[in-house]
Amino acid sequence: MYQNFFGLHEKPFSIAPDPRYLYMTDQHREALAHLLFGIGDEGGFILLTGDVGTGKTTICRSLLNQLPDNADIAFIVNPRLSVNELLQSICDELGIAYADGGSVKVLVDSLNQFLLESYSSGRNTILIIDEAQNLADEVLEQLRLLTNLETSEKKLLQLILLGQPELNEKLAQENLRQLAQRVTARFHLQPLNAEETTAYIKHRLHIAGFRGELFSRAALKHIHAESRGVPRLVNVICDRSMLGAYTQDSIEIEYPIVLEACKEVLGRDGNRSNAKSGSSLSLLNTVWFARIGMLLLVGLLLAGLAYAVIATGSIDSILNLFHPVQGKSMAMLSNLSSLLVG
């Protein structure tokens, strides 16, 4: 809708895992290096974990573009499967024929035969499972058993598991310790920092054909605060902000547009930092109101004392009134002084 308005040849903030839009921070380069190293490490499990929307699948898509032509890939995107269903899905991905209703043994034998033939012809087979934290324990155990398919020289199947942090917790279970010991490489993706978030947004705009500065500094700061540096949330906020700017016929995206976009896509007003600042400001205002009130009270007491001196014509009689509580009065005045000064 807004591509022509901003001079773009495509939408820059799609949430599809397009490797062309992958912004390579230092940690993304390291994550990709871990995957490439693991694939060349003659088998075992490779783990890539990260919170929702941090770019695990996008990195994996980028990895696929860098694999040699002799690699056969099975990519499982729905891991909520039984052992039999998983083996069938792997066979489907690799083009392995199997009889309907085949047992686990029949499916494993078919897969093993395929792997041996691929190995003899100089090909490598890689199994990638996304959202692996959803794998049942018995399915993970079956995956471990698949890594037993080997020759005297190497493992015949290499596995990459992509998942949320819960995957590490799952593999730490006592009943899965054998699988955990076969992990040869692992990396955890963190959200982007503020500087990386700005560079990420500009990178995606550049790939889509935009030249120049679109988001103001305040707008970029607010996007990072609201998204917490999670790329998927950055995409959603930026896409809605561009639509908002288009409807307002604005070629620049300022803070108010982003604020409204965050309200619409995230379902809240303002950001966490603003809420925290507002809470701190409210507390500060309360303290200052208390101080002002104490100042007024002290002023009234002093005024009353002055009036009493004038009315009686003698200060001695007034001082005698305070003599019994002199110590307590001095302590109170000291506390008031500390409060007023802060």
Secondary structure, DSSP 8 states (H G I E B T S, - for coil): --HHHHT-SS-TT--S--GGG----HHHHHHHHHHHHHHTSSSEEEEEEESTTSSHHHHHHHHHHHS-TTEEEEEE------HHHHHHHHHHHHT----TT--HHHHHHHHHHHHHHHHHTT-EEEEEESSGGG--HHHHHHHHHHTT-B-SS-BSEEEEEEE-THHHHHHTSGGGHHHHTTEEEEEEE----HHHHHHHHHHHHHHTT--S--B-HHHHHHHHHHHTT-HHHHHHHHHHHHHHHHHTT-SSB-HHHHHHHHHHHHSSSS-HHHHHHHHHHHHHHHHHHHHHHHHHHHHHHHHHHHHHHHHHS-HHHHHHHHGGGHHHHHHHHHHHHHHHH-
